[in-house]
Amino acid sequence: MLQRWSIQTDRVLASVFAGVTLSMSAKVAPYVWHVGKATWAGRSRQIWFARGFRREGCQAAVSLLRANSKAVVFTPTDLGAELWHEAAGNLVIPLELVTSLDSGTLMLDIEDIQARIEDAIAVDIGKRMPTMAKRSQRAANIESLTRVVIEFLRSARDYAFDTKEKNGFAQLLPRPAISHFCKQAGIKPHDFSRCLDDESARELKVYWGMTESPELIMSFRKKASRRKKPTNARSAELLAGHRG
């Protein structure tokens, strides 16, 4: 039997944002909530939460966010953040990239959030082009992250063929959490979306889009300089990254 879960948005937000001054209220249900305010990156900032973006039906929610253009908006996912930012223009931060589970409680990474706010401020004052040093570091991060994603695709491909041989059908190796890829690449979590959004990261975008498609994974043919079949230990490590 299919089970349906009912999530109380107010209670979830109150738990996630326990460290800020709360004034919780649904402004345009079921799309937008006003959460409260917090002092981040040197000044008090209004905090909003948005979810369930639809091209049709969200006009009132989008208008409200546009009227609060200086607010920091949070969404559950990176995809949601992209859609709301495109529609409303606010700084939108995906909770999946700035939260971690600590003793059963979701904790905000305030340092990461403030770094994102400071980046947005830099754009607002016209610093749209990274310095040469930043550009060089971004390119290095993209290269490192691409290498890690390719390594996962190889492991996932071999895992799929191995399980097909053993069981008669291919199984998809679960994609680890984004934090796992960042750790393996040696980059900070807030750099992940910057790398993926960079116009020069064409190869990274293609490979990242393959990571949850069994068909694309099994057809993956990127060659390595020294090809090694993933060991059971390596598959176990990736599975642990998925759980973490």
C-alpha positions as CSV (number, residue, x, y, z in Angstrom):
1,M,0.0,0.0,0.0
2,L,1.3,3.5,-0.9
3,Q,1.9,5.6,2.2
4,R,1.4,9.3,2.2
5,W,3.2,11.6,4.6
6,S,1.9,14.9,5.9
7,I,4.6,17.4,6.8
8,Q,3.8,20.4,8.9
9,T,5.9,23.1,7.3
10,D,5.7,25.5,10.2
11,R,7.1,22.9,12.6
12,V,9.9,21.9,10.3
13,L,10.9,25.5,9.7
14,A,10.9,26.3,13.4
15,S,13.2,23.4,14.0
16,V,15.6,24.2,11.1
17,F,15.7,27.9,12.0
18,A,15.8,27.5,15.7
19,G,18.8,29.9,16.0
20,V,17.1,32.9,14.5
21,T,14.4,35.3,15.6
22,L,11.2,33.6,14.4
23,S,8.0,35.3,13.3
24,M,6.5,32.4,11.3
25,S,3.6,33.0,9.0
26,A,2.3,31.5,5.8
27,K,2.0,34.5,3.4
28,V,1.0,32.8,0.2
29,A,0.2,29.2,1.1
30,P,1.3,26.7,0.1
31,Y,4.2,28.5,-1.6
32,V,5.8,31.1,0.6
33,W,6.4,31.6,4.4
34,H,7.9,34.5,6.3
35,V,10.3,32.8,8.8
36,G,11.8,35.6,10.7
37,K,15.1,37.5,10.8
38,A,18.8,37.0,11.6
39,T,21.9,39.1,11.6
40,W,24.1,37.6,8.9
41,A,27.0,39.2,7.0
42,G,26.9,42.3,9.1
43,R,23.3,43.3,9.1
44,S,19.8,42.1,10.0
45,R,18.1,40.2,7.2
46,Q,14.6,39.0,6.6
47,I,14.3,35.2,6.1
48,W,11.7,33.7,3.8
49,F,11.0,30.1,2.7
50,A,9.6,29.1,-0.7
51,R,8.6,25.7,-2.1
52,G,6.6,24.0,-4.8
53,F,7.3,26.4,-7.7
54,R,4.9,26.3,-10.6
55,R,5.2,28.2,-13.8
56,E,1.4,28.8,-13.5
57,G,-0.2,29.6,-10.2
58,C,2.7,31.2,-8.3
59,Q,2.3,34.8,-9.5
60,A,1.2,36.1,-6.1
61,A,4.1,34.4,-4.4
62,V,6.7,35.7,-7.0
63,S,5.3,39.2,-6.6
64,L,5.7,39.1,-2.9
65,L,9.3,37.9,-3.0
66,R,10.1,40.6,-5.6
67,A,8.6,43.2,-3.2
68,N,11.1,41.9,-0.6
69,S,14.1,41.8,-2.9
70,K,16.7,42.1,0.0
71,A,15.3,39.1,1.8
72,V,17.2,35.8,2.0
73,V,15.0,33.1,0.6
74,F,15.4,29.4,1.4
75,T,14.1,26.4,-0.6
76,P,14.3,22.7,0.1
77,T,16.4,21.8,-3.0
78,D,18.9,23.2,-5.4
79,L,16.5,22.9,-8.3
80,G,13.9,24.8,-6.4
81,A,16.4,27.5,-5.6
82,E,17.2,27.9,-9.3
83,L,13.5,28.2,-10.3
84,W,12.6,30.7,-7.6
85,H,15.7,32.8,-8.2
86,E,14.9,32.9,-11.9
87,A,11.3,34.0,-11.3
88,A,11.8,36.4,-8.4
89,G,15.4,37.5,-8.5
90,N,16.1,37.1,-4.8
91,L,19.1,35.4,-3.3
92,V,17.7,31.9,-2.9
93,I,19.6,29.3,-0.9
94,P,18.9,25.5,-1.0
95,L,18.6,24.0,2.4
96,E,20.0,20.7,1.2
97,L,23.3,22.4,0.7
98,V,23.5,24.4,3.9
99,T,22.1,21.9,6.5
100,S,23.6,18.9,8.2
101,L,22.2,16.3,10.6
102,D,23.7,16.5,14.0
103,S,22.4,14.1,16.7
104,G,19.1,13.8,14.9
105,T,18.7,17.6,14.5
106,L,19.1,19.6,11.2
107,M,21.7,22.3,11.7
108,L,22.2,25.4,9.5
109,D,25.8,26.0,8.3
110,I,25.9,29.8,9.1
111,E,29.4,30.2,7.7
112,D,28.2,28.8,4.3
113,I,25.0,31.0,4.4
114,Q,27.0,34.2,5.1
115,A,29.5,33.3,2.3
116,R,26.6,33.1,-0.1
117,I,25.2,36.4,1.1
118,E,28.6,38.1,0.7
119,D,28.9,36.8,-2.8
120,A,25.5,38.2,-3.7
121,I,26.5,41.6,-2.3
122,A,29.6,41.6,-4.4
123,V,27.5,41.0,-7.5
124,D,25.1,43.8,-6.5
125,I,27.8,46.4,-6.3
126,G,29.1,45.5,-9.7
127,K,31.8,43.0,-9.0
128,R,30.5,40.5,-11.6
129,M,33.8,39.2,-12.9
130,P,35.9,37.1,-10.6
131,T,39.5,38.2,-10.0
132,M,42.1,36.2,-11.8
133,A,42.9,34.4,-8.6
134,K,39.3,33.5,-8.0
135,R,38.8,32.5,-11.6
136,S,41.9,30.2,-11.4
137,Q,40.6,28.6,-8.2
138,R,37.1,28.1,-9.7
139,A,38.6,26.4,-12.7
140,A,40.6,24.1,-10.4
141,N,37.5,23.3,-8.3
142,I,35.6,22.5,-11.5
143,E,38.3,20.2,-12.7
144,S,38.5,18.4,-9.3
145,L,34.8,18.0,-9.0
146,T,34.5,16.7,-12.6
147,R,37.1,14.1,-11.9
148,V,35.2,12.9,-8.8
149,V,31.9,12.7,-10.7
150,I,33.6,10.7,-13.5
151,E,35.0,8.4,-10.8
152,F,31.5,7.8,-9.5
153,L,30.1,7.2,-13.0
154,R,32.8,4.5,-13.6
155,S,32.0,2.9,-10.2
156,A,28.2,3.1,-10.9
157,R,28.6,1.6,-14.4
158,D,30.6,-1.4,-13.1
159,Y,28.2,-1.8,-10.2
160,A,25.3,-1.9,-12.7
161,F,26.9,-4.5,-14.9
162,D,28.1,-6.6,-11.9
163,T,24.6,-6.7,-10.5
164,K,23.1,-7.5,-13.9
165,E,25.4,-10.4,-14.2
166,K,24.7,-11.7,-10.7
167,N,21.0,-11.0,-10.5
168,G,19.8,-10.8,-14.0
169,F,19.0,-7.1,-13.8
170,A,21.1,-4.0,-13.3
171,Q,20.9,-2.0,-10.0
172,L,21.7,1.7,-9.7
173,L,24.4,2.6,-7.3
174,P,22.8,5.3,-5.2
175,R,24.4,8.7,-5.8
176,P,26.1,9.9,-2.6
177,A,25.2,13.2,-0.9
178,I,26.6,16.4,-2.5
179,S,28.7,16.8,0.6
180,H,30.4,13.5,-0.2
181,F,31.4,14.8,-3.7
182,C,32.7,18.0,-2.2
183,K,34.8,16.2,0.4
184,Q,36.3,14.0,-2.3
185,A,37.0,17.0,-4.5
186,G,38.5,19.0,-1.7
187,I,36.0,21.9,-2.1
188,K,33.6,23.6,0.3
189,P,29.9,22.7,0.0
190,H,28.9,26.3,-1.1
191,D,31.4,26.0,-4.0
192,F,29.4,23.0,-5.5
193,S,26.6,25.1,-7.0
194,R,29.1,27.8,-8.1
195,C,31.0,25.2,-10.0
196,L,27.9,23.6,-11.6
197,D,26.5,27.0,-12.6
198,D,29.8,28.2,-14.1
199,E,29.5,28.7,-17.9
200,S,32.8,26.9,-18.4
201,A,31.7,23.7,-16.6
202,R,30.0,22.1,-19.7
203,E,31.6,18.7,-19.1
204,L,30.7,18.7,-15.4
205,K,27.0,19.6,-16.2
206,V,26.8,16.7,-18.6
207,Y,28.3,14.2,-16.3
208,W,26.3,15.3,-13.3
209,G,23.1,14.9,-15.3
210,M,24.1,11.3,-15.9
211,T,24.5,10.3,-12.3
212,E,20.9,9.2,-11.7
213,S,20.1,7.6,-15.0
214,P,20.8,3.8,-15.3
215,E,20.8,3.9,-19.1
216,L,23.3,6.8,-19.3
217,I,25.5,5.3,-16.6
218,M,25.7,1.9,-18.4
219,S,26.5,3.6,-21.6
220,F,29.2,5.8,-20.0
221,R,32.5,5.4,-21.9
222,K,34.9,8.0,-20.4
223,K,38.3,6.5,-20.4
224,A,40.7,6.6,-17.5
225,S,44.5,6.7,-17.9
226,R,44.7,3.6,-15.7
227,R,41.3,1.8,-15.6
228,K,40.6,0.0,-12.4
229,K,37.4,-1.9,-11.6
230,P,35.9,-0.6,-8.3
231,T,36.4,-3.0,-5.4
232,N,33.7,-4.0,-3.0
233,A,35.2,-1.6,-0.5
234,R,34.9,1.3,-3.0
235,S,31.2,0.5,-3.6
236,A,30.7,0.3,0.1
237,E,32.3,3.7,0.5
238,L,30.0,5.2,-2.1
239,L,27.0,3.7,-0.5
240,A,28.1,5.1,2.9
241,G,28.4,8.5,1.2
242,H,24.8,8.1,0.0
243,R,23.6,7.4,3.5
244,G,25.6,10.3,4.9
